[in-house]
């Protein structure tokens, strides 16, 4: 299974970005999907989760109300819409697919908040 993130970039405070995580080699509809991020000199942090059917979503307190995770199983893609971005959102963002004890990671996409 290969996961490829895209959509990162440089953004001003208050701006928006939409990250995408496209999968090949497996159908994502059976996987719980998560977005993580790792900022400079920080540990990897779970940002958002969406269940396999897409019926439930969960967010860290740091992004709740600003970020939205969604999935399009027909396109085998998961998204993270990020609004009202802050400098502290600067990080490498990774998607993760997990089913049971099996998990897969993408290579990451960089989001950088400019001042």
Jmol script that loads the backbone (N, CA, C; Angstrom):
load data "model"
ATOM      1  N   UNK A   1       0.855  -1.182   0.000  1.00  0.00           N
ATOM      2  CA  UNK A   1       0.000   0.000   0.000  1.00  0.00           C
ATOM      3  C   UNK A   1       0.895   1.238   0.000  1.00  0.00           C
ATOM      4  N   UNK A   2       0.587   2.162  -0.879  1.00  0.00           N
ATOM      5  CA  UNK A   2       1.345   3.411  -0.939  1.00  0.00           C
ATOM      6  C   UNK A   2       0.401   4.572  -0.691  1.00  0.00           C
ATOM      7  N   UNK A   3       0.807   5.463   0.218  1.00  0.00           N
ATOM      8  CA  UNK A   3       0.058   6.666   0.512  1.00  0.00           C
ATOM      9  C   UNK A   3       0.890   7.858   0.075  1.00  0.00           C
ATOM     10  N   UNK A   4       0.287   8.772  -0.651  1.00  0.00           N
ATOM     11  CA  UNK A   4       1.005   9.944  -1.146  1.00  0.00           C
ATOM     12  C   UNK A   4       0.249  11.196  -0.729  1.00  0.00           C
ATOM     13  N   UNK A   5       0.891  12.006   0.119  1.00  0.00           N
ATOM     14  CA  UNK A   5       0.302  13.266   0.554  1.00  0.00           C
ATOM     15  C   UNK A   5       0.678  14.373  -0.423  1.00  0.00           C
ATOM     16  N   UNK A   6      -0.195  15.360  -0.517  1.00  0.00           N
ATOM     17  CA  UNK A   6       0.077  16.544  -1.326  1.00  0.00           C
ATOM     18  C   UNK A   6      -0.732  17.697  -0.778  1.00  0.00           C
ATOM     19  N   UNK A   7      -0.418  18.899  -1.271  1.00  0.00           N
ATOM     20  CA  UNK A   7      -1.195  20.064  -0.895  1.00  0.00           C
ATOM     21  C   UNK A   7      -0.536  20.978   0.114  1.00  0.00           C
ATOM     22  N   UNK A   8       0.624  20.597   0.618  1.00  0.00           N
ATOM     23  CA  UNK A   8       1.309  21.460   1.563  1.00  0.00           C
ATOM     24  C   UNK A   8       1.881  22.689   0.884  1.00  0.00           C
ATOM     25  N   UNK A   9       2.383  23.614   1.685  1.00  0.00           N
ATOM     26  CA  UNK A   9       2.978  24.813   1.119  1.00  0.00           C
ATOM     27  C   UNK A   9       3.170  25.874   2.166  1.00  0.00           C
ATOM     28  N   UNK A  10       3.457  27.059   1.678  1.00  0.00           N
ATOM     29  CA  UNK A  10       3.669  28.234   2.530  1.00  0.00           C
ATOM     30  C   UNK A  10       2.364  29.013   2.611  1.00  0.00           C
ATOM     31  N   UNK A  11       1.962  29.363   3.810  1.00  0.00           N
ATOM     32  CA  UNK A  11       0.683  30.030   3.969  1.00  0.00           C
ATOM     33  C   UNK A  11       0.795  31.097   5.056  1.00  0.00           C
ATOM     34  N   UNK A  12       0.103  32.198   4.849  1.00  0.00           N
ATOM     35  CA  UNK A  12       0.096  33.266   5.840  1.00  0.00           C
ATOM     36  C   UNK A  12      -0.861  32.940   6.980  1.00  0.00           C
ATOM     37  N   UNK A  13      -0.626  33.483   8.153  1.00  0.00           N
ATOM     38  CA  UNK A  13      -1.568  33.266   9.267  1.00  0.00           C
ATOM     39  C   UNK A  13      -2.980  33.633   8.861  1.00  0.00           C
ATOM     40  N   UNK A  14      -3.898  32.768   9.243  1.00  0.00           N
ATOM     41  CA  UNK A  14      -5.290  32.982   8.874  1.00  0.00           C
ATOM     42  C   UNK A  14      -5.673  32.355   7.553  1.00  0.00           C
ATOM     43  N   UNK A  15      -4.689  31.849   6.824  1.00  0.00           N
ATOM     44  CA  UNK A  15      -4.952  31.257   5.524  1.00  0.00           C
ATOM     45  C   UNK A  15      -5.453  29.829   5.616  1.00  0.00           C
ATOM     46  N   UNK A  16      -5.674  29.237   4.453  1.00  0.00           N
ATOM     47  CA  UNK A  16      -6.215  27.877   4.376  1.00  0.00           C
ATOM     48  C   UNK A  16      -5.408  27.031   3.404  1.00  0.00           C
ATOM     49  N   UNK A  17      -5.422  25.748   3.670  1.00  0.00           N
ATOM     50  CA  UNK A  17      -4.850  24.767   2.773  1.00  0.00           C
ATOM     51  C   UNK A  17      -5.694  23.507   2.840  1.00  0.00           C
ATOM     52  N   UNK A  18      -5.660  22.724   1.783  1.00  0.00           N
ATOM     53  CA  UNK A  18      -6.282  21.413   1.814  1.00  0.00           C
ATOM     54  C   UNK A  18      -5.242  20.370   1.455  1.00  0.00           C
ATOM     55  N   UNK A  19      -4.980  19.481   2.386  1.00  0.00           N
ATOM     56  CA  UNK A  19      -4.065  18.381   2.135  1.00  0.00           C
ATOM     57  C   UNK A  19      -4.838  17.181   1.593  1.00  0.00           C
ATOM     58  N   UNK A  20      -4.182  16.420   0.736  1.00  0.00           N
ATOM     59  CA  UNK A  20      -4.767  15.200   0.197  1.00  0.00           C
ATOM     60  C   UNK A  20      -3.845  14.022   0.479  1.00  0.00           C
ATOM     61  N   UNK A  21      -4.443  12.868   0.657  1.00  0.00           N
ATOM     62  CA  UNK A  21      -3.693  11.632   0.849  1.00  0.00           C
ATOM     63  C   UNK A  21      -4.324  10.602  -0.088  1.00  0.00           C
ATOM     64  N   UNK A  22      -3.619  10.296  -1.155  1.00  0.00           N
ATOM     65  CA  UNK A  22      -4.124   9.358  -2.150  1.00  0.00           C
ATOM     66  C   UNK A  22      -3.458   8.002  -1.971  1.00  0.00           C
ATOM     67  N   UNK A  23      -4.258   6.965  -2.081  1.00  0.00           N
ATOM     68  CA  UNK A  23      -3.750   5.620  -1.840  1.00  0.00           C
ATOM     69  C   UNK A  23      -3.734   4.800  -3.119  1.00  0.00           C
ATOM     70  N   UNK A  24      -2.775   3.910  -3.189  1.00  0.00           N
ATOM     71  CA  UNK A  24      -2.737   2.911  -4.253  1.00  0.00           C
ATOM     72  C   UNK A  24      -2.345   1.580  -3.627  1.00  0.00           C
ATOM     73  N   UNK A  25      -2.786   0.517  -4.234  1.00  0.00           N
ATOM     74  CA  UNK A  25      -2.453  -0.807  -3.730  1.00  0.00           C
ATOM     75  C   UNK A  25      -3.443  -1.379  -2.736  1.00  0.00           C
ATOM     76  N   UNK A  26      -4.408  -0.593  -2.353  1.00  0.00           N
ATOM     77  CA  UNK A  26      -5.439  -1.054  -1.422  1.00  0.00           C
ATOM     78  C   UNK A  26      -6.615  -0.102  -1.494  1.00  0.00           C
ATOM     79  N   UNK A  27      -7.752  -0.593  -1.059  1.00  0.00           N
ATOM     80  CA  UNK A  27      -8.948   0.238  -0.993  1.00  0.00           C
ATOM     81  C   UNK A  27      -9.051   0.818   0.408  1.00  0.00           C
ATOM     82  N   UNK A  28      -9.064   2.138   0.489  1.00  0.00           N
ATOM     83  CA  UNK A  28      -9.028   2.800   1.789  1.00  0.00           C
ATOM     84  C   UNK A  28     -10.316   2.674   2.584  1.00  0.00           C
ATOM     85  N   UNK A  29     -11.375   2.253   1.956  1.00  0.00           N
ATOM     86  CA  UNK A  29     -12.670   2.254   2.634  1.00  0.00           C
ATOM     87  C   UNK A  29     -12.689   1.364   3.874  1.00  0.00           C
ATOM     88  N   UNK A  30     -11.776   0.412   3.962  1.00  0.00           N
ATOM     89  CA  UNK A  30     -11.728  -0.476   5.128  1.00  0.00           C
ATOM     90  C   UNK A  30     -10.803   0.028   6.222  1.00  0.00           C
ATOM     91  N   UNK A  31     -10.124   1.120   5.970  1.00  0.00           N
ATOM     92  CA  UNK A  31      -9.110   1.616   6.897  1.00  0.00           C
ATOM     93  C   UNK A  31      -9.632   2.796   7.710  1.00  0.00           C
ATOM     94  N   UNK A  32      -9.230   2.863   8.958  1.00  0.00           N
ATOM     95  CA  UNK A  32      -9.352   4.095   9.730  1.00  0.00           C
ATOM     96  C   UNK A  32      -8.199   4.994   9.277  1.00  0.00           C
ATOM     97  N   UNK A  33      -8.511   6.221   8.956  1.00  0.00           N
ATOM     98  CA  UNK A  33      -7.509   7.137   8.436  1.00  0.00           C
ATOM     99  C   UNK A  33      -7.214   8.234   9.455  1.00  0.00           C
ATOM    100  N   UNK A  34      -5.968   8.579   9.562  1.00  0.00           N
ATOM    101  CA  UNK A  34      -5.544   9.613  10.498  1.00  0.00           C
ATOM    102  C   UNK A  34      -4.553  10.556   9.825  1.00  0.00           C
ATOM    103  N   UNK A  35      -4.545  11.778  10.279  1.00  0.00           N
ATOM    104  CA  UNK A  35      -3.516  12.752   9.944  1.00  0.00           C
ATOM    105  C   UNK A  35      -2.714  13.029  11.206  1.00  0.00           C
ATOM    106  N   UNK A  36      -1.409  12.963  11.063  1.00  0.00           N
ATOM    107  CA  UNK A  36      -0.481  13.331  12.116  1.00  0.00           C
ATOM    108  C   UNK A  36       0.366  14.507  11.625  1.00  0.00           C
ATOM    109  N   UNK A  37       1.029  15.162  12.557  1.00  0.00           N
ATOM    110  CA  UNK A  37       1.986  16.181  12.173  1.00  0.00           C
ATOM    111  C   UNK A  37       3.164  16.156  13.135  1.00  0.00           C
ATOM    112  N   UNK A  38       4.294  16.613  12.627  1.00  0.00           N
ATOM    113  CA  UNK A  38       5.488  16.716  13.448  1.00  0.00           C
ATOM    114  C   UNK A  38       6.173  18.032  13.149  1.00  0.00           C
ATOM    115  N   UNK A  39       6.125  18.925  14.134  1.00  0.00           N
ATOM    116  CA  UNK A  39       6.754  20.219  13.989  1.00  0.00           C
ATOM    117  C   UNK A  39       8.226  20.162  14.339  1.00  0.00           C
ATOM    118  N   UNK A  40       8.933  21.262  14.099  1.00  0.00           N
ATOM    119  CA  UNK A  40      10.363  21.310  14.403  1.00  0.00           C
ATOM    120  C   UNK A  40      10.633  21.005  15.872  1.00  0.00           C
ATOM    121  N   UNK A  41      11.462  20.027  16.103  1.00  0.00           N
ATOM    122  CA  UNK A  41      11.870  19.631  17.452  1.00  0.00           C
ATOM    123  C   UNK A  41      10.675  19.242  18.326  1.00  0.00           C
ATOM    124  N   UNK A  42       9.645  18.693  17.697  1.00  0.00           N
ATOM    125  CA  UNK A  42       8.471  18.235  18.440  1.00  0.00           C
ATOM    126  C   UNK A  42       8.208  16.775  18.131  1.00  0.00           C
ATOM    127  N   UNK A  43       7.463  16.121  19.010  1.00  0.00           N
ATOM    128  CA  UNK A  43       7.067  14.747  18.754  1.00  0.00           C
ATOM    129  C   UNK A  43       5.898  14.725  17.767  1.00  0.00           C
ATOM    130  N   UNK A  44       5.746  13.575  17.120  1.00  0.00           N
ATOM    131  CA  UNK A  44       4.627  13.441  16.195  1.00  0.00           C
ATOM    132  C   UNK A  44       3.320  13.498  16.971  1.00  0.00           C
ATOM    133  N   UNK A  45       2.370  14.245  16.440  1.00  0.00           N
ATOM    134  CA  UNK A  45       1.101  14.521  17.117  1.00  0.00           C
ATOM    135  C   UNK A  45      -0.063  14.071  16.246  1.00  0.00           C
ATOM    136  N   UNK A  46      -1.016  13.364  16.857  1.00  0.00           N
ATOM    137  CA  UNK A  46      -2.236  12.995  16.144  1.00  0.00           C
ATOM    138  C   UNK A  46      -3.119  14.223  16.020  1.00  0.00           C
ATOM    139  N   UNK A  47      -3.541  14.522  14.806  1.00  0.00           N
ATOM    140  CA  UNK A  47      -4.320  15.724  14.533  1.00  0.00           C
ATOM    141  C   UNK A  47      -5.794  15.396  14.321  1.00  0.00           C
ATOM    142  N   UNK A  48      -6.067  14.394  13.488  1.00  0.00           N
ATOM    143  CA  UNK A  48      -7.460  14.105  13.142  1.00  0.00           C
ATOM    144  C   UNK A  48      -7.612  12.646  12.750  1.00  0.00           C
ATOM    145  N   UNK A  49      -8.803  12.109  13.011  1.00  0.00           N
ATOM    146  CA  UNK A  49      -9.139  10.721  12.712  1.00  0.00           C
ATOM    147  C   UNK A  49     -10.494  10.668  12.054  1.00  0.00           C
ATOM    148  N   UNK A  50     -10.642   9.761  11.085  1.00  0.00           N
ATOM    149  CA  UNK A  50     -11.948   9.508  10.493  1.00  0.00           C
ATOM    150  C   UNK A  50     -12.127   8.001  10.374  1.00  0.00           C
ATOM    151  N   UNK A  51     -13.303   7.518  10.773  1.00  0.00           N
ATOM    152  CA  UNK A  51     -13.554   6.081  10.729  1.00  0.00           C
ATOM    153  C   UNK A  51     -13.709   5.610   9.286  1.00  0.00           C
ATOM    154  N   UNK A  52     -13.685   4.295   9.123  1.00  0.00           N
ATOM    155  CA  UNK A  52     -13.678   3.737   7.770  1.00  0.00           C
ATOM    156  C   UNK A  52     -14.924   4.134   6.981  1.00  0.00           C
ATOM    157  N   UNK A  53     -16.058   4.187   7.642  1.00  0.00           N
ATOM    158  CA  UNK A  53     -17.282   4.579   6.947  1.00  0.00           C
ATOM    159  C   UNK A  53     -17.433   6.086   6.863  1.00  0.00           C
ATOM    160  N   UNK A  54     -16.561   6.791   7.552  1.00  0.00           N
ATOM    161  CA  UNK A  54     -16.626   8.251   7.514  1.00  0.00           C
ATOM    162  C   UNK A  54     -17.682   8.844   8.417  1.00  0.00           C
ATOM    163  N   UNK A  55     -18.290   7.987   9.252  1.00  0.00           N
ATOM    164  CA  UNK A  55     -19.373   8.486  10.075  1.00  0.00           C
ATOM    165  C   UNK A  55     -18.927   9.253  11.300  1.00  0.00           C
ATOM    166  N   UNK A  56     -17.676   9.043  11.723  1.00  0.00           N
ATOM    167  CA  UNK A  56     -17.195   9.704  12.927  1.00  0.00           C
ATOM    168  C   UNK A  56     -15.826  10.324  12.675  1.00  0.00           C
ATOM    169  N   UNK A  57     -15.646  11.492  13.246  1.00  0.00           N
ATOM    170  CA  UNK A  57     -14.364  12.188  13.150  1.00  0.00           C
ATOM    171  C   UNK A  57     -13.936  12.644  14.534  1.00  0.00           C
ATOM    172  N   UNK A  58     -12.631  12.741  14.726  1.00  0.00           N
ATOM    173  CA  UNK A  58     -12.069  13.158  16.002  1.00  0.00           C
ATOM    174  C   UNK A  58     -10.909  14.104  15.725  1.00  0.00           C
ATOM    175  N   UNK A  59     -10.748  15.082  16.613  1.00  0.00           N
ATOM    176  CA  UNK A  59      -9.714  16.095  16.422  1.00  0.00           C
ATOM    177  C   UNK A  59      -8.966  16.361  17.717  1.00  0.00           C
ATOM    178  N   UNK A  60      -7.718  16.741  17.583  1.00  0.00           N
ATOM    179  CA  UNK A  60      -6.988  17.209  18.743  1.00  0.00           C
ATOM    180  C   UNK A  60      -7.528  18.576  19.143  1.00  0.00           C
ATOM    181  N   UNK A  61      -7.351  18.918  20.393  1.00  0.00           N
ATOM    182  CA  UNK A  61      -7.839  20.211  20.873  1.00  0.00           C
ATOM    183  C   UNK A  61      -7.175  21.355  20.123  1.00  0.00           C
ATOM    184  N   UNK A  62      -5.952  21.155  19.678  1.00  0.00           N
ATOM    185  CA  UNK A  62      -5.210  22.230  19.039  1.00  0.00           C
ATOM    186  C   UNK A  62      -5.764  22.613  17.668  1.00  0.00           C
ATOM    187  N   UNK A  63      -6.543  21.733  17.043  1.00  0.00           N
ATOM    188  CA  UNK A  63      -7.054  22.035  15.707  1.00  0.00           C
ATOM    189  C   UNK A  63      -8.577  22.004  15.634  1.00  0.00           C
ATOM    190  N   UNK A  64      -9.231  21.610  16.703  1.00  0.00           N
ATOM    191  CA  UNK A  64     -10.681  21.478  16.699  1.00  0.00           C
ATOM    192  C   UNK A  64     -11.325  22.806  16.328  1.00  0.00           C
ATOM    193  N   UNK A  65     -12.258  22.740  15.397  1.00  0.00           N
ATOM    194  CA  UNK A  65     -12.950  23.949  14.954  1.00  0.00           C
ATOM    195  C   UNK A  65     -12.268  24.632  13.780  1.00  0.00           C
ATOM    196  N   UNK A  66     -11.030  24.236  13.477  1.00  0.00           N
ATOM    197  CA  UNK A  66     -10.296  24.848  12.368  1.00  0.00           C
ATOM    198  C   UNK A  66     -10.001  23.844  11.243  1.00  0.00           C
ATOM    199  N   UNK A  67      -9.784  22.600  11.607  1.00  0.00           N
ATOM    200  CA  UNK A  67      -9.449  21.578  10.624  1.00  0.00           C
ATOM    201  C   UNK A  67     -10.635  20.631  10.431  1.00  0.00           C
ATOM    202  N   UNK A  68     -10.752  20.101   9.227  1.00  0.00           N
ATOM    203  CA  UNK A  68     -11.796  19.125   8.920  1.00  0.00           C
ATOM    204  C   UNK A  68     -11.199  17.977   8.134  1.00  0.00           C
ATOM    205  N   UNK A  69     -11.381  16.766   8.647  1.00  0.00           N
ATOM    206  CA  UNK A  69     -10.944  15.573   7.935  1.00  0.00           C
ATOM    207  C   UNK A  69     -12.137  14.986   7.198  1.00  0.00           C
ATOM    208  N   UNK A  70     -11.898  14.530   5.988  1.00  0.00           N
ATOM    209  CA  UNK A  70     -12.967  13.910   5.204  1.00  0.00           C
ATOM    210  C   UNK A  70     -12.354  12.855   4.303  1.00  0.00           C
ATOM    211  N   UNK A  71     -13.206  12.049   3.726  1.00  0.00           N
ATOM    212  CA  UNK A  71     -12.700  11.005   2.840  1.00  0.00           C
ATOM    213  C   UNK A  71     -13.641  10.833   1.666  1.00  0.00           C
ATOM    214  N   UNK A  72     -13.068  10.467   0.545  1.00  0.00           N
ATOM    215  CA  UNK A  72     -13.832  10.131  -0.646  1.00  0.00           C
ATOM    216  C   UNK A  72     -13.382   8.721  -1.031  1.00  0.00           C
ATOM    217  N   UNK A  73     -14.144   7.750  -0.590  1.00  0.00           N
ATOM    218  CA  UNK A  73     -13.729   6.368  -0.821  1.00  0.00           C
ATOM    219  C   UNK A  73     -13.749   6.013  -2.307  1.00  0.00           C
ATOM    220  N   UNK A  74     -14.584   6.672  -3.064  1.00  0.00           N
ATOM    221  CA  UNK A  74     -14.620   6.411  -4.507  1.00  0.00           C
ATOM    222  C   UNK A  74     -13.303   6.841  -5.169  1.00  0.00           C
ATOM    223  N   UNK A  75     -12.682   7.887  -4.621  1.00  0.00           N
ATOM    224  CA  UNK A  75     -11.411   8.377  -5.143  1.00  0.00           C
ATOM    225  C   UNK A  75     -10.220   7.811  -4.372  1.00  0.00           C
ATOM    226  N   UNK A  76     -10.523   7.005  -3.337  1.00  0.00           N
ATOM    227  CA  UNK A  76      -9.451   6.421  -2.535  1.00  0.00           C
ATOM    228  C   UNK A  76      -8.543   7.491  -1.948  1.00  0.00           C
ATOM    229  N   UNK A  77      -9.166   8.547  -1.469  1.00  0.00           N
ATOM    230  CA  UNK A  77      -8.419   9.723  -1.014  1.00  0.00           C
ATOM    231  C   UNK A  77      -9.019  10.256   0.282  1.00  0.00           C
ATOM    232  N   UNK A  78      -8.144  10.722   1.150  1.00  0.00           N
ATOM    233  CA  UNK A  78      -8.544  11.372   2.388  1.00  0.00           C
ATOM    234  C   UNK A  78      -8.014  12.802   2.356  1.00  0.00           C
ATOM    235  N   UNK A  79      -8.753  13.706   2.945  1.00  0.00           N
ATOM    236  CA  UNK A  79      -8.407  15.124   2.905  1.00  0.00           C
ATOM    237  C   UNK A  79      -8.291  15.691   4.315  1.00  0.00           C
ATOM    238  N   UNK A  80      -7.537  16.759   4.432  1.00  0.00           N
ATOM    239  CA  UNK A  80      -7.509  17.545   5.653  1.00  0.00           C
ATOM    240  C   UNK A  80      -7.613  19.013   5.242  1.00  0.00           C
ATOM    241  N   UNK A  81      -8.767  19.601   5.468  1.00  0.00           N
ATOM    242  CA  UNK A  81      -8.960  21.018   5.191  1.00  0.00           C
ATOM    243  C   UNK A  81      -8.563  21.803   6.423  1.00  0.00           C
ATOM    244  N   UNK A  82      -7.646  22.721   6.240  1.00  0.00           N
ATOM    245  CA  UNK A  82      -7.098  23.488   7.353  1.00  0.00           C
ATOM    246  C   UNK A  82      -7.431  24.959   7.150  1.00  0.00           C
ATOM    247  N   UNK A  83      -8.179  25.518   8.064  1.00  0.00           N
ATOM    248  CA  UNK A  83      -8.552  26.932   8.025  1.00  0.00           C
ATOM    249  C   UNK A  83      -7.917  27.667   9.203  1.00  0.00           C
ATOM    250  N   UNK A  84      -7.894  28.965   9.092  1.00  0.00           N
ATOM    251  CA  UNK A  84      -7.381  29.816  10.178  1.00  0.00           C
ATOM    252  C   UNK A  84      -6.017  29.337  10.667  1.00  0.00           C
ATOM    253  N   UNK A  85      -5.147  29.108   9.731  1.00  0.00           N
ATOM    254  CA  UNK A  85      -3.847  28.544  10.077  1.00  0.00           C
ATOM    255  C   UNK A  85      -3.033  29.493  10.942  1.00  0.00           C
ATOM    256  N   UNK A  86      -2.284  28.897  11.855  1.00  0.00           N
ATOM    257  CA  UNK A  86      -1.461  29.643  12.786  1.00  0.00           C
ATOM    258  C   UNK A  86       0.010  29.251  12.583  1.00  0.00           C
ATOM    259  N   UNK A  87       0.919  30.099  12.999  1.00  0.00           N
ATOM    260  CA  UNK A  87       2.340  29.730  12.868  1.00  0.00           C
ATOM    261  C   UNK A  87       2.665  28.397  13.535  1.00  0.00           C
ATOM    262  N   UNK A  88       1.982  28.089  14.631  1.00  0.00           N
ATOM    263  CA  UNK A  88       2.259  26.835  15.335  1.00  0.00           C
ATOM    264  C   UNK A  88       1.743  25.604  14.602  1.00  0.00           C
ATOM    265  N   UNK A  89       1.006  25.801  13.508  1.00  0.00           N
ATOM    266  CA  UNK A  89       0.592  24.670  12.674  1.00  0.00           C
ATOM    267  C   UNK A  89       1.709  24.225  11.736  1.00  0.00           C
ATOM    268  N   UNK A  90       2.805  24.970  11.718  1.00  0.00           N
ATOM    269  CA  UNK A  90       3.939  24.604  10.882  1.00  0.00           C
ATOM    270  C   UNK A  90       4.447  23.218  11.261  1.00  0.00           C
ATOM    271  N   UNK A  91       4.460  22.311  10.292  1.00  0.00           N
ATOM    272  CA  UNK A  91       4.863  20.929  10.562  1.00  0.00           C
ATOM    273  C   UNK A  91       4.887  20.139   9.264  1.00  0.00           C
ATOM    274  N   UNK A  92       5.483  18.969   9.359  1.00  0.00           N
ATOM    275  CA  UNK A  92       5.333  17.983   8.306  1.00  0.00           C
ATOM    276  C   UNK A  92       4.068  17.192   8.650  1.00  0.00           C
ATOM    277  N   UNK A  93       3.172  17.063   7.687  1.00  0.00           N
ATOM    278  CA  UNK A  93       1.905  16.377   7.907  1.00  0.00           C
ATOM    279  C   UNK A  93       1.942  15.015   7.204  1.00  0.00           C
ATOM    280  N   UNK A  94       1.533  14.008   7.954  1.00  0.00           N
ATOM    281  CA  UNK A  94       1.565  12.637   7.465  1.00  0.00           C
ATOM    282  C   UNK A  94       0.170  12.010   7.549  1.00  0.00           C
ATOM    283  N   UNK A  95      -0.187  11.225   6.557  1.00  0.00           N
ATOM    284  CA  UNK A  95      -1.412  10.448   6.696  1.00  0.00           C
ATOM    285  C   UNK A  95      -1.050   9.008   7.058  1.00  0.00           C
ATOM    286  N   UNK A  96      -1.980   8.390   7.733  1.00  0.00           N
ATOM    287  CA  UNK A  96      -1.802   7.029   8.221  1.00  0.00           C
ATOM    288  C   UNK A  96      -3.074   6.249   7.957  1.00  0.00           C
ATOM    289  N   UNK A  97      -2.916   5.041   7.462  1.00  0.00           N
ATOM    290  CA  UNK A  97      -4.038   4.141   7.229  1.00  0.00           C
ATOM    291  C   UNK A  97      -3.858   2.922   8.123  1.00  0.00           C
ATOM    292  N   UNK A  98      -4.887   2.567   8.860  1.00  0.00           N
ATOM    293  CA  UNK A  98      -4.768   1.442   9.776  1.00  0.00           C
ATOM    294  C   UNK A  98      -6.009   0.570   9.735  1.00  0.00           C
ATOM    295  N   UNK A  99      -5.746  -0.745   9.686  1.00  0.00           N
ATOM    296  CA  UNK A  99      -6.825  -1.725   9.768  1.00  0.00           C
ATOM    297  C   UNK A  99      -6.325  -2.851  10.657  1.00  0.00           C
ATOM    298  N   UNK A 100      -6.907  -2.998  11.813  1.00  0.00           N
ATOM    299  CA  UNK A 100      -6.414  -3.974  12.772  1.00  0.00           C
ATOM    300  C   UNK A 100      -5.031  -3.581  13.222  1.00  0.00           C
ATOM    301  N   UNK A 101      -4.080  -4.504  13.117  1.00  0.00           N
ATOM    302  CA  UNK A 101      -2.701  -4.237  13.510  1.00  0.00           C
ATOM    303  C   UNK A 101      -1.820  -3.805  12.343  1.00  0.00           C
ATOM    304  N   UNK A 102      -2.411  -3.621  11.199  1.00  0.00           N
ATOM    305  CA  UNK A 102      -1.644  -3.254  10.007  1.00  0.00           C
ATOM    306  C   UNK A 102      -1.808  -1.772   9.737  1.00  0.00           C
ATOM    307  N   UNK A 103      -0.688  -1.085   9.593  1.00  0.00           N
ATOM    308  CA  UNK A 103      -0.728   0.347   9.345  1.00  0.00           C
ATOM    309  C   UNK A 103       0.263   0.765   8.283  1.00  0.00           C
ATOM    310  N   UNK A 104      -0.055   1.860   7.619  1.00  0.00           N
ATOM    311  CA  UNK A 104       0.791   2.382   6.551  1.00  0.00           C
ATOM    312  C   UNK A 104       0.920   3.896   6.714  1.00  0.00           C
ATOM    313  N   UNK A 105       2.074   4.411   6.312  1.00  0.00           N
ATOM    314  CA  UNK A 105       2.356   5.841   6.400  1.00  0.00           C
ATOM    315  C   UNK A 105       2.706   6.400   5.026  1.00  0.00           C
ATOM    316  N   UNK A 106       2.338   7.661   4.830  1.00  0.00           N
ATOM    317  CA  UNK A 106       2.822   8.383   3.670  1.00  0.00           C
ATOM    318  C   UNK A 106       4.154   9.037   3.970  1.00  0.00           C
ATOM    319  N   UNK A 107       4.705   9.739   2.983  1.00  0.00           N
ATOM    320  CA  UNK A 107       6.025  10.331   3.128  1.00  0.00           C
ATOM    321  C   UNK A 107       5.972  11.729   3.730  1.00  0.00           C
ATOM    322  N   UNK A 108       4.782  12.306   3.795  1.00  0.00           N
ATOM    323  CA  UNK A 108       4.620  13.614   4.416  1.00  0.00           C
ATOM    324  C   UNK A 108       4.556  14.751   3.416  1.00  0.00           C
ATOM    325  N   UNK A 109       3.932  15.824   3.842  1.00  0.00           N
ATOM    326  CA  UNK A 109       3.894  17.069   3.075  1.00  0.00           C
ATOM    327  C   UNK A 109       4.080  18.225   4.052  1.00  0.00           C
ATOM    328  N   UNK A 110       4.896  19.176   3.685  1.00  0.00           N
ATOM    329  CA  UNK A 110       5.288  20.249   4.593  1.00  0.00           C
ATOM    330  C   UNK A 110       4.309  21.415   4.525  1.00  0.00           C
ATOM    331  N   UNK A 111       3.877  21.855   5.682  1.00  0.00           N
ATOM    332  CA  UNK A 111       3.057  23.060   5.809  1.00  0.00           C
ATOM    333  C   UNK A 111       3.866  24.064   6.622  1.00  0.00           C
ATOM    334  N   UNK A 112       4.058  25.229   6.063  1.00  0.00           N
ATOM    335  CA  UNK A 112       4.858  26.254   6.726  1.00  0.00           C
ATOM    336  C   UNK A 112       4.057  27.542   6.834  1.00  0.00           C
ATOM    337  N   UNK A 113       3.913  28.012   8.050  1.00  0.00           N
ATOM    338  CA  UNK A 113       3.226  29.271   8.273  1.00  0.00           C
ATOM    339  C   UNK A 113       4.212  30.414   8.194  1.00  0.00           C
ATOM    340  N   UNK A 114       3.928  31.390   7.381  1.00  0.00           N
ATOM    341  CA  UNK A 114       4.806  32.545   7.257  1.00  0.00           C
ATOM    342  C   UNK A 114       4.346  33.625   8.213  1.00  0.00           C
ATOM    343  N   UNK A 115       5.226  34.516   8.544  1.00  0.00           N
ATOM    344  CA  UNK A 115       4.880  35.616   9.459  1.00  0.00           C
ATOM    345  C   UNK A 115       4.835  36.930   8.709  1.00  0.00           C
TER     346      UNK A 115
END
end "model"
wireframe off; spacefill off
backbone 0.3
color backbone group
